[in-house]
Amino acid sequence: MRYYLKILSFLYCTGVMLHILDLFDLRLKFSEMSIVWKMWIIYLIAGDMVVSIGLYRQKIYGEIAFLMIGISQILAYSIFESYFGNQNTLVVFHLITILIYLFFKYKKSFLRSE
């Protein structure tokens, strides 16, 4: 589990860097986004940073933030697809990472039930 959390930490750090590029219009055009999109990008920068640092340091707040950010993106990109556009790759990414996390977290429970 420890190595999985470190890998997730680096993936979320990459997310922070991508969203920072957005702030400077180097990837997406932050300056032309609606206020909702701008708030979403800022939320993701802050959330991804907390996840990255918390998971790297093996702290419970990192795991909680990981679940919150992952679930919020799944909900946003599936319920509000008409607003955020097709983000199926991110939805699948978050579903898979959360399912793997839950498997590692509750592996003993899964294995005992057999």
C-alpha positions as CSV (number, residue, x, y, z in Angstrom):
1,M,0.0,0.0,0.0
2,R,2.8,2.4,0.9
3,Y,4.3,2.2,-2.7
4,Y,0.8,2.7,-4.2
5,L,0.3,5.8,-2.2
6,K,3.7,7.2,-3.3
7,I,2.8,6.5,-7.0
8,L,-0.6,8.3,-6.5
9,S,1.3,11.2,-4.8
10,F,3.4,11.7,-7.9
11,L,0.4,11.4,-10.2
12,Y,-1.5,14.1,-8.2
13,C,1.7,16.3,-8.2
14,T,1.6,16.1,-12.0
15,G,-2.1,17.2,-11.8
16,V,-1.0,20.2,-9.7
17,M,1.7,21.1,-12.3
18,L,-0.8,20.8,-15.2
19,H,-3.3,23.1,-13.4
20,I,-0.7,25.6,-12.7
21,L,0.1,25.7,-16.4
22,D,-3.6,26.4,-16.8
23,L,-3.3,29.4,-14.5
24,F,-0.7,30.9,-16.8
25,D,-2.7,30.1,-20.0
26,L,0.1,27.6,-21.0
27,R,-2.3,24.7,-21.4
28,L,-5.9,25.8,-21.1
29,K,-7.0,29.4,-21.4
30,F,-7.7,30.3,-17.8
31,S,-8.1,33.9,-18.7
32,E,-11.0,33.0,-20.9
33,M,-12.7,30.5,-18.6
34,S,-16.0,31.1,-16.8
35,I,-15.9,31.8,-13.1
36,V,-17.1,28.2,-12.4
37,W,-14.2,26.7,-14.4
38,K,-11.7,29.1,-12.8
39,M,-13.0,28.1,-9.3
40,W,-12.8,24.4,-10.4
41,I,-9.2,24.8,-11.5
42,I,-8.2,26.5,-8.2
43,Y,-10.1,23.8,-6.2
44,L,-8.1,21.1,-8.1
45,I,-4.8,22.8,-7.6
46,A,-5.4,23.1,-3.8
47,G,-6.9,19.6,-3.5
48,D,-4.3,17.9,-5.7
49,M,-1.6,19.5,-3.7
50,V,-3.1,18.3,-0.4
51,V,-3.4,14.8,-1.8
52,S,0.1,14.8,-3.2
53,I,1.7,16.0,0.0
54,G,-0.5,13.9,2.3
55,L,0.0,10.7,0.4
56,Y,3.7,11.2,0.1
57,R,4.0,11.7,3.8
58,Q,1.7,8.7,4.4
59,K,-0.8,10.8,6.4
60,I,-4.5,10.0,6.8
61,Y,-5.5,13.5,5.5
62,G,-3.9,12.6,2.2
63,E,-6.0,9.5,1.9
64,I,-9.2,11.4,2.8
65,A,-8.3,14.2,0.4
66,F,-7.6,11.6,-2.3
67,L,-11.0,10.1,-1.9
68,M,-12.7,13.5,-1.8
69,I,-10.9,14.8,-4.9
70,G,-11.4,11.6,-6.8
71,I,-15.1,11.3,-6.0
72,S,-15.7,15.0,-6.7
73,Q,-14.1,14.6,-10.1
74,I,-16.1,11.5,-10.9
75,L,-19.3,13.3,-9.9
76,A,-18.5,16.5,-11.7
77,Y,-17.4,14.9,-15.0
78,S,-20.3,12.4,-15.1
79,I,-23.2,14.5,-13.8
80,F,-22.1,17.8,-15.3
81,E,-20.6,16.3,-18.5
82,S,-22.6,18.9,-20.6
83,Y,-20.7,21.6,-18.7
84,F,-17.2,20.1,-18.3
85,G,-17.2,18.2,-21.6
86,N,-16.3,14.6,-22.2
87,Q,-13.8,13.7,-19.4
88,N,-14.3,9.9,-19.6
89,T,-10.5,9.3,-19.3
90,L,-10.4,11.1,-16.0
91,V,-13.6,9.4,-14.7
92,V,-12.0,6.0,-15.5
93,F,-8.7,7.0,-13.9
94,H,-10.3,8.0,-10.7
95,L,-12.6,5.0,-10.6
96,I,-9.6,2.6,-11.1
97,T,-7.4,4.4,-8.6
98,I,-10.1,4.5,-5.9
99,L,-11.0,0.8,-6.5
100,I,-7.3,-0.2,-6.2
101,Y,-6.9,1.9,-3.1
102,L,-10.0,0.2,-1.5
103,F,-8.7,-3.2,-2.4
104,F,-5.3,-2.5,-0.7
105,K,-7.0,-0.9,2.2
106,Y,-9.4,-3.7,2.8
107,K,-7.5,-6.6,1.3
108,K,-7.7,-8.7,4.4
109,S,-11.5,-8.3,4.5
110,F,-11.8,-9.3,0.8
111,L,-9.5,-12.4,1.3
112,R,-11.3,-13.5,4.5
113,S,-14.7,-13.6,2.9
114,E,-13.7,-16.3,0.4
